[in-house]
Amino acid sequence: MADKILALLRGKTPIPPLVALRGGGGALLGLLFAGLLGRLAVGGETLAHPLLMAPIGASAVLVFAVPASPLAQPRSVIGGNVVSALVGITCAMLIPGALIAAPLAVGLAIGMMMLLGCLHPPGGAVALIAVIGGPAVTEAGYLFALNPVALDSALLVAAGMIWGRVTGHSYPHKVPVVASSHHTSHPAPDARVGFTSGDLDKALARYGELLDVSREDLDALFRQVELQAHQRLHTQIRCGDIMSRDLIQLDPHQSAESALTFLQQHELRAAPVVDAEGRVIGMVRRAELQTNRHRQVVAALDPFVHRVMEATPIAALLPILSSGHTHEAMVVDADRKLIGVITQTDLIAVLYRAHIVEAVTAS
């Protein structure tokens, strides 16, 4: 019963306590930074009254609680608030009576923010305050857009950047781009399959609504969903089911010349190197053996290898063997002794057969 009540209170997608603490703590420090520094910048008589306007509190919610939102980015925070202030001030000057000027200011501010690509929800409140804010706002005129609106917004954005650095999160938000392992502009292997950027653009166009998430974040999220679904579908196939058990392996102390000849005879590009107990200590490849052919295998050894267990689902191999960094995974037992090898070819073959089975079952 208690669990149901807690679930009802927290909603369908509860936010982890640490994330909530980071958002609330960031807003606290960010507003202190913006208010007190703003007061110092304009030469206030005392720091007891920070230079803050009410809508900046709503801006802080976006900057610190949902820093990845397009509505929380610096262009939206500063541009949206300033544009809204200018629109509100203009409406207050040209239209007598707040009954008409206030809603008109909010409506025009929203339209201008959308057209200029700097939509920021607190901007609606800024436009409203510019009309009904009282004598202090009216007397300030267009200077109200500069101080406190632009000043508060810029200082809040600066605080968001600092807080992002401190907490290890990017602000302004940037979607991590997986670079090609070959240092080319071509997409990474896992980005060449499934939906394309064009598919995403067409879907968004048909959706026809403004989403509070960037196109780049949607792309990254959908690819994670694809990967999760693929892992769920293939968790029953284990590495032990597809590995090669008839192993070609090398000794670290044999000559590179003999190892190179051995690989050529078996038409292999690489082979695992094991110690006297049969534990994997690395890999060697033809190119490195060719360079060190007058030395021992250990001179050409690459100690970096991926090790998996027999019971490991093949889904775990997908990010390993599709990254372009390696073409083999070593299957080891509890004592880390080599018992099998899985190559990209092995993985592709079993995925192809699984795809055929799924297609036949569906039909």
ZADRENBA-775749 format. One record per residue (C-alpha): residue number from 1; residue in three letters; x, y, z. Coordinates in steps of 0.02 Angstrom, whole numbers, plus 50000, padded with zeros to 5 digits. Last residue first. Layout:
<site num="NUM" residuo="Ala" east="X" north="Y" up="Z"/>
...
***
This chain:
<site num="363" residuo="Ser" east="50252" north="49301" up="47920"/>
<site num="362" residuo="Ala" east="50315" north="49358" up="48090"/>
<site num="361" residuo="Thr" east="50397" north="49190" up="48125"/>
<site num="360" residuo="Val" east="50483" north="49190" up="47955"/>
<site num="359" residuo="Ala" east="50549" north="49367" up="47982"/>
<site num="358" residuo="Glu" east="50607" north="49329" up="48159"/>
<site num="357" residuo="Val" east="50696" north="49171" up="48101"/>
<site num="356" residuo="Ile" east="50781" north="49265" up="47959"/>
<site num="355" residuo="His" east="50839" north="49401" up="48078"/>
<site num="354" residuo="Ala" east="50905" north="49271" up="48200"/>
<site num="353" residuo="Arg" east="51003" north="49191" up="48057"/>
<site num="352" residuo="Tyr" east="51077" north="49360" up="48010"/>
<site num="351" residuo="Leu" east="51119" north="49397" up="48191"/>
<site num="350" residuo="Val" east="51207" north="49228" up="48203"/>
<site num="349" residuo="Ala" east="51312" north="49261" up="48047"/>
<site num="348" residuo="Ile" east="51352" north="49441" up="48094"/>
<site num="347" residuo="Leu" east="51418" north="49386" up="48263"/>
<site num="346" residuo="Asp" east="51529" north="49248" up="48193"/>
<site num="345" residuo="Thr" east="51596" north="49366" up="48058"/>
<site num="344" residuo="Gln" east="51636" north="49499" up="48188"/>
<site num="343" residuo="Thr" east="51742" north="49371" up="48277"/>
<site num="342" residuo="Ile" east="51708" north="49265" up="48431"/>
<site num="341" residuo="Val" east="51850" north="49166" up="48510"/>
<site num="340" residuo="Gly" east="51843" north="49020" up="48631"/>
<site num="339" residuo="Ile" east="51909" north="48936" up="48789"/>
<site num="338" residuo="Leu" east="52046" north="49055" up="48844"/>
<site num="337" residuo="Lys" east="52085" north="49045" up="49029"/>
<site num="336" residuo="Arg" east="52020" north="49188" up="49135"/>
<site num="335" residuo="Asp" east="52006" north="49075" up="49288"/>
<site num="334" residuo="Ala" east="51815" north="49089" up="49281"/>
<site num="333" residuo="Asp" east="51819" north="49041" up="49097"/>
<site num="332" residuo="Val" east="51866" north="49148" up="48948"/>
<site num="331" residuo="Val" east="51786" north="49199" up="48783"/>
<site num="330" residuo="Met" east="51898" north="49321" up="48688"/>
<site num="329" residuo="Ala" east="51816" north="49453" up="48579"/>
<site num="328" residuo="Glu" east="51874" north="49493" up="48403"/>
<site num="327" residuo="His" east="51866" north="49633" up="48275"/>
<site num="326" residuo="Thr" east="51921" north="49781" up="48379"/>
<site num="325" residuo="His" east="51912" north="49971" up="48373"/>
<site num="324" residuo="Gly" east="51780" north="49981" up="48236"/>
<site num="323" residuo="Ser" east="51640" north="50008" up="48362"/>
<site num="322" residuo="Ser" east="51532" north="49865" up="48298"/>
<site num="321" residuo="Leu" east="51625" north="49726" up="48388"/>
<site num="320" residuo="Ile" east="51613" north="49799" up="48562"/>
<site num="319" residuo="Pro" east="51445" north="49888" up="48552"/>
<site num="318" residuo="Leu" east="51363" north="49728" up="48485"/>
<site num="317" residuo="Leu" east="51456" north="49605" up="48595"/>
<site num="316" residuo="Ala" east="51344" north="49631" up="48747"/>
<site num="315" residuo="Ala" east="51195" north="49578" up="48640"/>
<site num="314" residuo="Ile" east="51282" north="49409" up="48623"/>
<site num="313" residuo="Pro" east="51224" north="49370" up="48800"/>
<site num="312" residuo="Thr" east="51370" north="49326" up="48918"/>
<site num="311" residuo="Ala" east="51354" north="49146" up="48980"/>
<site num="310" residuo="Glu" east="51516" north="49089" up="48899"/>
<site num="309" residuo="Met" east="51608" north="49236" up="48978"/>
<site num="308" residuo="Val" east="51677" north="49391" up="48893"/>
<site num="307" residuo="Arg" east="51852" north="49464" up="48872"/>
<site num="306" residuo="His" east="51894" north="49612" up="48760"/>
<site num="305" residuo="Val" east="52078" north="49629" up="48720"/>
<site num="304" residuo="Phe" east="52208" north="49767" up="48744"/>
<site num="303" residuo="Pro" east="52380" north="49692" up="48774"/>
<site num="302" residuo="Asp" east="52435" north="49718" up="48592"/>
<site num="301" residuo="Leu" east="52590" north="49609" up="48573"/>
<site num="300" residuo="Ala" east="52716" north="49643" up="48434"/>
<site num="299" residuo="Ala" east="52870" north="49629" up="48546"/>
<site num="298" residuo="Val" east="52790" north="49482" up="48638"/>
<site num="297" residuo="Val" east="52792" north="49384" up="48475"/>
<site num="296" residuo="Gln" east="52982" north="49375" up="48480"/>
<site num="295" residuo="Arg" east="53100" north="49473" up="48367"/>
<site num="294" residuo="His" east="53157" north="49465" up="48187"/>
<site num="293" residuo="Arg" east="52979" north="49483" up="48119"/>
<site num="292" residuo="Asn" east="52947" north="49642" up="48218"/>
<site num="291" residuo="Thr" east="52870" north="49747" up="48079"/>
<site num="290" residuo="Gln" east="52790" north="49595" up="47998"/>
<site num="289" residuo="Leu" east="52723" north="49539" up="48166"/>
<site num="288" residuo="Glu" east="52644" north="49710" up="48190"/>
<site num="287" residuo="Ala" east="52559" north="49702" up="48020"/>
<site num="286" residuo="Arg" east="52502" north="49522" up="48044"/>
<site num="285" residuo="Arg" east="52412" north="49553" up="48206"/>
<site num="284" residuo="Val" east="52449" north="49503" up="48385"/>
<site num="283" residuo="Met" east="52327" north="49495" up="48529"/>
<site num="282" residuo="Gly" east="52343" north="49502" up="48718"/>
<site num="281" residuo="Ile" east="52377" north="49412" up="48882"/>
<site num="280" residuo="Val" east="52245" north="49278" up="48870"/>
<site num="279" residuo="Arg" east="52266" north="49144" up="49004"/>
<site num="278" residuo="Gly" east="52319" north="48970" up="48948"/>
<site num="277" residuo="Glu" east="52426" north="48932" up="49100"/>
<site num="276" residuo="Ala" east="52590" north="48953" up="49002"/>
<site num="275" residuo="Asp" east="52532" north="49123" up="48937"/>
<site num="274" residuo="Val" east="52413" north="49155" up="48793"/>
<site num="273" residuo="Val" east="52423" north="49261" up="48635"/>
<site num="272" residuo="Pro" east="52264" north="49279" up="48534"/>
<site num="271" residuo="Ala" east="52270" north="49281" up="48343"/>
<site num="270" residuo="Ala" east="52259" north="49410" up="48205"/>
<site num="269" residuo="Arg" east="52237" north="49426" up="48017"/>
<site num="268" residuo="Leu" east="52205" north="49242" up="47990"/>
<site num="267" residuo="Glu" east="52225" north="49143" up="47829"/>
<site num="266" residuo="His" east="52273" north="48983" up="47925"/>
<site num="265" residuo="Gln" east="52439" north="48967" up="47836"/>
<site num="264" residuo="Gln" east="52466" north="49155" up="47843"/>
<site num="263" residuo="Leu" east="52437" north="49157" up="48030"/>
<site num="262" residuo="Phe" east="52565" north="49019" up="48058"/>
<site num="261" residuo="Thr" east="52694" north="49103" up="47945"/>
<site num="260" residuo="Leu" east="52675" north="49263" up="48047"/>
<site num="259" residuo="Ala" east="52693" north="49166" up="48209"/>
<site num="258" residuo="Ser" east="52851" north="49081" up="48145"/>
<site num="257" residuo="Glu" east="52930" north="49249" up="48099"/>
<site num="256" residuo="Ala" east="52873" north="49329" up="48263"/>
<site num="255" residuo="Ser" east="52976" north="49200" up="48354"/>
<site num="254" residuo="Gln" east="52897" north="49108" up="48498"/>
<site num="253" residuo="His" east="52903" north="49189" up="48670"/>
<site num="252" residuo="Pro" east="52726" north="49258" up="48680"/>
<site num="251" residuo="Asp" east="52651" north="49090" up="48629"/>
<site num="250" residuo="Leu" east="52516" north="49094" up="48497"/>
<site num="249" residuo="Gln" east="52336" north="49037" up="48479"/>
<site num="248" residuo="Ile" east="52228" north="48961" up="48343"/>
<site num="247" residuo="Leu" east="52076" north="48893" up="48431"/>
<site num="246" residuo="Asp" east="51954" north="48756" up="48386"/>
<site num="245" residuo="Arg" east="51818" north="48820" up="48505"/>
<site num="244" residuo="Ser" east="51745" north="48955" up="48393"/>
<site num="243" residuo="Met" east="51610" north="49050" up="48488"/>
<site num="242" residuo="Ile" east="51425" north="49048" up="48440"/>
<site num="241" residuo="Asp" east="51334" north="48960" up="48582"/>
<site num="240" residuo="Gly" east="51461" north="49006" up="48717"/>
<site num="239" residuo="Cys" east="51428" north="49190" up="48682"/>
<site num="238" residuo="Arg" east="51247" north="49166" up="48732"/>
<site num="237" residuo="Ile" east="51086" north="49182" up="48633"/>
<site num="236" residuo="Gln" east="50936" north="49207" up="48750"/>
<site num="235" residuo="Thr" east="50969" north="49394" up="48772"/>
<site num="234" residuo="His" east="50936" north="49424" up="48587"/>
<site num="233" residuo="Leu" east="50765" north="49506" up="48583"/>
<site num="232" residuo="Arg" east="50796" north="49609" up="48741"/>
<site num="231" residuo="Gln" east="50964" north="49669" up="48675"/>
<site num="230" residuo="His" east="50883" north="49723" up="48511"/>
<site num="229" residuo="Ala" east="50748" north="49817" up="48605"/>
<site num="228" residuo="Gln" east="50878" north="49906" up="48711"/>
<site num="227" residuo="Leu" east="50981" north="49949" up="48557"/>
<site num="226" residuo="Glu" east="50830" north="50022" up="48467"/>
<site num="225" residuo="Val" east="50782" north="50121" up="48622"/>
<site num="224" residuo="Gln" east="50961" north="50188" up="48632"/>
<site num="223" residuo="Arg" east="50948" north="50238" up="48450"/>
<site num="222" residuo="Phe" east="50785" north="50326" up="48485"/>
<site num="221" residuo="Leu" east="50863" north="50426" up="48628"/>
<site num="220" residuo="Ala" east="51014" north="50483" up="48525"/>
<site num="219" residuo="Asp" east="50901" north="50540" up="48381"/>
<site num="218" residuo="Leu" east="50780" north="50625" up="48499"/>
<site num="217" residuo="Asp" east="50924" north="50716" up="48583"/>
<site num="216" residuo="Glu" east="50984" north="50778" up="48414"/>
<site num="215" residuo="Arg" east="50809" north="50838" up="48366"/>
<site num="214" residuo="Ser" east="50802" north="50939" up="48525"/>
<site num="213" residuo="Val" east="50672" north="50911" up="48660"/>
<site num="212" residuo="Asp" east="50525" north="51019" up="48716"/>
<site num="211" residuo="Leu" east="50426" north="50969" up="48563"/>
<site num="210" residuo="Leu" east="50335" north="51093" up="48449"/>
<site num="209" residuo="Glu" east="50193" north="51004" up="48361"/>
<site num="208" residuo="Gly" east="50167" north="50950" up="48180"/>
<site num="207" residuo="Tyr" east="50195" north="50765" up="48205"/>
<site num="206" residuo="Arg" east="50208" north="50749" up="48016"/>
<site num="205" residuo="Ala" east="50359" north="50864" up="48013"/>
<site num="204" residuo="Leu" east="50438" north="50772" up="48160"/>
<site num="203" residuo="Ala" east="50417" north="50606" up="48069"/>
<site num="202" residuo="Lys" east="50491" north="50678" up="47909"/>
<site num="201" residuo="Asp" east="50644" north="50746" up="48002"/>
<site num="200" residuo="Leu" east="50671" north="50579" up="48092"/>
<site num="199" residuo="Asp" east="50664" north="50481" up="47930"/>
<site num="198" residuo="Gly" east="50787" north="50602" up="47850"/>
<site num="197" residuo="Ser" east="50908" north="50579" up="47994"/>
<site num="196" residuo="Thr" east="50902" north="50393" up="47961"/>
<site num="195" residuo="Phe" east="50813" north="50249" up="48048"/>
<site num="194" residuo="Gly" east="50898" north="50082" up="48074"/>
<site num="193" residuo="Val" east="51076" north="50060" up="48016"/>
<site num="192" residuo="Arg" east="51222" north="50178" up="47985"/>
<site num="191" residuo="Ala" east="51226" north="50247" up="48163"/>
<site num="190" residuo="Asp" east="51292" north="50085" up="48240"/>
<site num="189" residuo="Pro" east="51438" north="50086" up="48118"/>
<site num="188" residuo="Ala" east="51495" north="50263" up="48164"/>
<site num="187" residuo="Pro" east="51447" north="50396" up="48038"/>
<site num="186" residuo="His" east="51570" north="50444" up="47899"/>
<site num="185" residuo="Ser" east="51669" north="50602" up="47933"/>
<site num="184" residuo="Thr" east="51832" north="50506" up="47950"/>
<site num="183" residuo="His" east="51946" north="50483" up="48101"/>
<site num="182" residuo="His" east="51953" north="50293" up="48080"/>
<site num="181" residuo="Ser" east="51873" north="50263" up="48250"/>
<site num="180" residuo="Ser" east="51731" north="50374" up="48192"/>
<site num="179" residuo="Ala" east="51677" north="50497" up="48324"/>
<site num="178" residuo="Val" east="51523" north="50468" up="48430"/>
<site num="177" residuo="Val" east="51443" north="50639" up="48449"/>
<site num="176" residuo="Pro" east="51389" north="50688" up="48624"/>
<site num="175" residuo="Val" east="51231" north="50797" up="48618"/>
<site num="174" residuo="Lys" east="51275" north="50970" up="48679"/>
<site num="173" residuo="His" east="51181" north="51066" up="48814"/>
<site num="172" residuo="Pro" east="51242" north="51240" up="48856"/>
<site num="171" residuo="Tyr" east="51273" north="51176" up="48986"/>
<site num="170" residuo="Ser" east="51360" north="51008" up="48990"/>
<site num="169" residuo="His" east="51352" north="50908" up="49151"/>
<site num="168" residuo="Gly" east="51497" north="50864" up="49267"/>
<site num="167" residuo="Thr" east="51424" north="50940" up="49425"/>
<site num="166" residuo="Val" east="51552" north="51082" up="49441"/>
<site num="165" residuo="Arg" east="51557" north="51117" up="49253"/>
<site num="164" residuo="Gly" east="51368" north="51123" up="49243"/>
<site num="163" residuo="Trp" east="51360" north="51236" up="49394"/>
<site num="162" residuo="Ile" east="51479" north="51358" up="49309"/>
<site num="161" residuo="Met" east="51377" north="51358" up="49148"/>
<site num="160" residuo="Gly" east="51214" north="51379" up="49243"/>
<site num="159" residuo="Ala" east="51287" north="51526" up="49342"/>
<site num="158" residuo="Ala" east="51335" north="51610" up="49178"/>
<site num="157" residuo="Val" east="51158" north="51581" up="49113"/>
<site num="156" residuo="Leu" east="51087" north="51659" up="49272"/>
<site num="155" residuo="Leu" east="51204" north="51808" up="49254"/>
<site num="154" residuo="Ala" east="51147" north="51836" up="49074"/>
<site num="153" residuo="Ser" east="50963" north="51824" up="49120"/>
<site num="152" residuo="Asp" east="50976" north="51940" up="49269"/>
<site num="151" residuo="Leu" east="51070" north="52072" up="49168"/>
<site num="150" residuo="Ala" east="50955" north="52059" up="49016"/>
<site num="149" residuo="Val" east="50797" north="52080" up="49122"/>
<site num="148" residuo="Pro" east="50858" north="52193" up="49264"/>
<site num="147" residuo="Asn" east="50916" north="52306" up="49186"/>
<site num="146" residuo="Leu" east="50927" north="52296" up="48997"/>
<site num="145" residuo="Ala" east="50745" north="52264" up="48954"/>
<site num="144" residuo="Phe" east="50694" north="52386" up="49092"/>
<site num="143" residuo="Leu" east="50800" north="52517" up="49003"/>
<site num="142" residuo="Tyr" east="50663" north="52518" up="48871"/>
<site num="141" residuo="Gly" east="50551" north="52617" up="48987"/>
<site num="140" residuo="Ala" east="50621" north="52638" up="49164"/>
<site num="139" residuo="Glu" east="50476" north="52751" up="49214"/>
<site num="138" residuo="Thr" east="50348" north="52618" up="49168"/>
<site num="137" residuo="Val" east="50441" north="52481" up="49262"/>
<site num="136" residuo="Ala" east="50452" north="52583" up="49422"/>
<site num="135" residuo="Pro" east="50274" north="52649" up="49401"/>
<site num="134" residuo="Gly" east="50191" north="52477" up="49404"/>
<site num="133" residuo="Gly" east="50235" north="52307" up="49335"/>
<site num="132" residuo="Ile" east="50073" north="52289" up="49236"/>
<site num="131" residuo="Val" east="50139" north="52307" up="49058"/>
<site num="130" residuo="Ala" east="50322" north="52255" up="49073"/>
<site num="129" residuo="Ile" east="50267" north="52126" up="49202"/>
<site num="128" residuo="Leu" east="50161" north="52040" up="49069"/>
<site num="127" residuo="Ala" east="50303" north="52034" up="48943"/>
<site num="126" residuo="Val" east="50419" north="51959" up="49076"/>
<site num="125" residuo="Ala" east="50285" north="51831" up="49122"/>
<site num="124" residuo="Gly" east="50274" north="51773" up="48941"/>
<site num="123" residuo="Gly" east="50464" north="51767" up="48933"/>
<site num="122" residuo="Pro" east="50458" north="51638" up="49074"/>
<site num="121" residuo="Pro" east="50411" north="51511" up="48939"/>
<site num="120" residuo="His" east="50570" north="51535" up="48834"/>
<site num="119" residuo="Leu" east="50560" north="51523" up="48644"/>
<site num="118" residuo="Cys" east="50720" north="51588" up="48565"/>
<site num="117" residuo="Gly" east="50703" north="51536" up="48383"/>
<site num="116" residuo="Leu" east="50666" north="51711" up="48317"/>
<site num="115" residuo="Leu" east="50493" north="51663" up="48251"/>
<site num="114" residuo="Met" east="50451" north="51571" up="48412"/>
<site num="113" residuo="Met" east="50508" north="51713" up="48523"/>
<site num="112" residuo="Met" east="50412" north="51839" up="48417"/>
<site num="111" residuo="Gly" east="50250" north="51739" up="48427"/>
<site num="110" residuo="Ile" east="50265" north="51715" up="48614"/>
<site num="109" residuo="Ala" east="50301" north="51901" up="48640"/>
<site num="108" residuo="Leu" east="50153" north="51949" up="48529"/>
<site num="107" residuo="Gly" east="50034" north="51844" up="48634"/>
<site num="106" residuo="Val" east="50104" north="51906" up="48800"/>
<site num="105" residuo="Ala" east="50100" north="52089" up="48747"/>
<site num="104" residuo="Leu" east="49924" north="52073" up="48677"/>
<site num="103" residuo="Pro" east="49865" north="51995" up="48839"/>
<site num="102" residuo="Ala" east="49935" north="52143" up="48939"/>
<site num="101" residuo="Ala" east="49895" north="52288" up="48820"/>
<site num="100" residuo="Ile" east="49709" north="52251" up="48807"/>
<site num="99" residuo="Leu" east="49659" north="52256" up="48991"/>
<site num="98" residuo="Ala" east="49816" north="52356" up="49033"/>
<site num="97" residuo="Gly" east="49739" north="52517" up="48968"/>
<site num="96" residuo="Pro" east="49813" north="52632" up="48839"/>
<site num="95" residuo="Ile" east="49907" north="52544" up="48700"/>
<site num="94" residuo="Leu" east="50067" north="52619" up="48628"/>
<site num="93" residuo="Met" east="50181" north="52633" up="48779"/>
<site num="92" residuo="Ala" east="50126" north="52473" up="48868"/>
<site num="91" residuo="Cys" east="50133" north="52377" up="48703"/>
<site num="90" residuo="Thr" east="50311" north="52437" up="48673"/>
<site num="89" residuo="Ile" east="50365" north="52390" up="48849"/>
<site num="88" residuo="Gly" east="50292" north="52216" up="48830"/>
<site num="87" residuo="Val" east="50375" north="52185" up="48661"/>
<site num="86" residuo="Leu" east="50544" north="52243" up="48726"/>
<site num="85" residuo="Ala" east="50527" north="52136" up="48883"/>
<site num="84" residuo="Ser" east="50478" north="51984" up="48780"/>
<site num="83" residuo="Val" east="50628" north="52005" up="48666"/>
<site num="82" residuo="Val" east="50742" north="52020" up="48819"/>
<site num="81" residuo="Asn" east="50671" north="51866" up="48906"/>
<site num="80" residuo="Gly" east="50674" north="51757" up="48751"/>
<site num="79" residuo="Gly" east="50847" north="51811" up="48696"/>
<site num="78" residuo="Ile" east="50929" north="51786" up="48865"/>
<site num="77" residuo="Val" east="50848" north="51621" up="48913"/>
<site num="76" residuo="Ser" east="50818" north="51555" up="48737"/>
<site num="75" residuo="Arg" east="50992" north="51592" up="48671"/>
<site num="74" residuo="Pro" east="51069" north="51527" up="48833"/>
<site num="73" residuo="Gln" east="50980" north="51357" up="48819"/>
<site num="72" residuo="Ala" east="50835" north="51318" up="48935"/>
<site num="71" residuo="Leu" east="50694" north="51309" up="48807"/>
<site num="70" residuo="Pro" east="50796" north="51186" up="48703"/>
<site num="69" residuo="Ser" east="50789" north="51071" up="48856"/>
<site num="68" residuo="Ala" east="50952" north="50990" up="48908"/>
<site num="67" residuo="Pro" east="50967" north="51099" up="49065"/>
<site num="66" residuo="Val" east="50803" north="51029" up="49135"/>
<site num="65" residuo="Ala" east="50814" north="51064" up="49322"/>
<site num="64" residuo="Phe" east="50951" north="51197" up="49325"/>
<site num="63" residuo="Val" east="50918" north="51307" up="49174"/>
<site num="62" residuo="Leu" east="50731" north="51269" up="49163"/>
<site num="61" residuo="Val" east="50688" north="51297" up="49345"/>
<site num="60" residuo="Ala" east="50804" north="51449" up="49348"/>
<site num="59" residuo="Ser" east="50703" north="51529" up="49209"/>
<site num="58" residuo="Ala" east="50549" north="51513" up="49319"/>
<site num="57" residuo="Gly" east="50641" north="51605" up="49458"/>
<site num="56" residuo="Ile" east="50696" north="51735" up="49329"/>
<site num="55" residuo="Pro" east="50511" north="51774" up="49305"/>
<site num="54" residuo="Ala" east="50505" north="51866" up="49474"/>
<site num="53" residuo="Met" east="50637" north="51998" up="49440"/>
<site num="52" residuo="Leu" east="50800" north="51993" up="49538"/>
<site num="51" residuo="Leu" east="50923" north="52125" up="49597"/>
<site num="50" residuo="Pro" east="50960" north="52060" up="49771"/>
<site num="49" residuo="His" east="50895" north="52164" up="49916"/>
<site num="48" residuo="Ala" east="51009" north="52142" up="50068"/>
<site num="47" residuo="Leu" east="51160" north="52176" up="49958"/>
<site num="46" residuo="Thr" east="51148" north="52361" up="49999"/>
<site num="45" residuo="Glu" east="51161" north="52529" up="49913"/>
<site num="44" residuo="Gly" east="51160" north="52454" up="49742"/>
<site num="43" residuo="Gly" east="51297" north="52493" up="49620"/>
<site num="42" residuo="Val" east="51222" north="52421" up="49461"/>
<site num="41" residuo="Ala" east="51349" north="52280" up="49450"/>
<site num="40" residuo="Leu" east="51343" north="52246" up="49638"/>
<site num="39" residuo="Arg" east="51156" north="52217" up="49631"/>
<site num="38" residuo="Gly" east="51177" north="52101" up="49483"/>
<site num="37" residuo="Leu" east="51312" north="52005" up="49575"/>
<site num="36" residuo="Leu" east="51192" north="51981" up="49720"/>
<site num="35" residuo="Gly" east="51043" north="51927" up="49617"/>
<site num="34" residuo="Ala" east="51131" north="51821" up="49486"/>
<site num="33" residuo="Phe" east="51245" north="51727" up="49607"/>
<site num="32" residuo="Leu" east="51108" north="51701" up="49736"/>
<site num="31" residuo="Leu" east="50992" north="51645" up="49596"/>
<site num="30" residuo="Gly" east="51120" north="51520" up="49533"/>
<site num="29" residuo="Leu" east="51161" north="51454" up="49707"/>
<site num="28" residuo="Leu" east="50981" north="51412" up="49746"/>
<site num="27" residuo="Ala" east="50942" north="51354" up="49569"/>
<site num="26" residuo="Gly" east="51093" north="51238" up="49569"/>
<site num="25" residuo="Gly" east="51045" north="51165" up="49737"/>
<site num="24" residuo="Gly" east="50869" north="51128" up="49676"/>
<site num="23" residuo="Gly" east="50926" north="51047" up="49514"/>
<site num="22" residuo="Arg" east="51069" north="50949" up="49591"/>
<site num="21" residuo="Leu" east="50959" north="50891" up="49735"/>
<site num="20" residuo="Ala" east="50825" north="50832" up="49613"/>
<site num="19" residuo="Val" east="50956" north="50737" up="49513"/>
<site num="18" residuo="Leu" east="51023" north="50657" up="49672"/>
<site num="17" residuo="Pro" east="50846" north="50610" up="49727"/>
<site num="16" residuo="Pro" east="50813" north="50516" up="49564"/>
<site num="15" residuo="Ile" east="50664" north="50588" up="49468"/>
<site num="14" residuo="Pro" east="50508" north="50482" up="49467"/>
<site num="13" residuo="Thr" east="50434" north="50444" up="49295"/>
<site num="12" residuo="Lys" east="50255" north="50385" up="49323"/>
<site num="11" residuo="Gly" east="50217" north="50504" up="49466"/>
<site num="10" residuo="Arg" east="50304" north="50534" up="49632"/>
<site num="9" residuo="Leu" east="50148" north="50549" up="49739"/>
<site num="8" residuo="Leu" east="50056" north="50405" up="49657"/>
<site num="7" residuo="Ala" east="50212" north="50294" up="49665"/>
<site num="6" residuo="Leu" east="50230" north="50336" up="49850"/>
<site num="5" residuo="Ile" east="50048" north="50292" up="49881"/>
<site num="4" residuo="Lys" east="50068" north="50129" up="49786"/>
<site num="3" residuo="Asp" east="50226" north="50084" up="49882"/>
<site num="2" residuo="Ala" east="50139" north="50120" up="50047"/>
<site num="1" residuo="Met" east="50000" north="50000" up="50000"/>
***
